[in-house]
Amino acid sequence: MTNETLTQLGHHTAIPASPEAAVLERAPNPHPDLIYLARFTAPEFTSLCPVTGQPDFAHLVIDYVPDQWLVESKSLKLYLTSFRNHGAFHEGCTIDVARKIIDTVKPHWLRIGGYWYPRGGIPIDVFWQSGPPPEGLWLPDQGVAAYRGRG
């Protein structure tokens, strides 16, 4: 897929009804010869509890090292928004996002931090990475403090 074949960027695009219906697009990496980190931060990620139907909220931080492709950001925003009416546990949502990115852009490396707000009084944070980070990669802290409640 090249920039000319992007179907969402620059076009009016409806929010997909589900993550399965969402299309995550990619664009060519202008620097495939370099090892560098790209970060997406989604501080208002929303999904639904699969049991109660109540909304769940998370702060997602996605770090990846592109290879030949970049994640196209508008399509990522639409993909993440498609979870608003999707019922899944925190672990499922977090790992599904990581897998979709890996399947689409095949990065050298990816890690995701899912910092979920409390459900039933317990925050559930989910962390995953595709393997060890590439040697020499500058890997900044994800910058999300542990949940402290009102304390």
Beta strands, then each sheet from edge to edge (+ up, - down):
strand 1: 26-28
strand 2: 38-48
strand 3: 55-65
strand 4: 69-71
strand 5: 109-116
strand 6: 125-129
sheet 1: 1+ 4-
sheet 2: 2+ 3- 5+ 6-
end
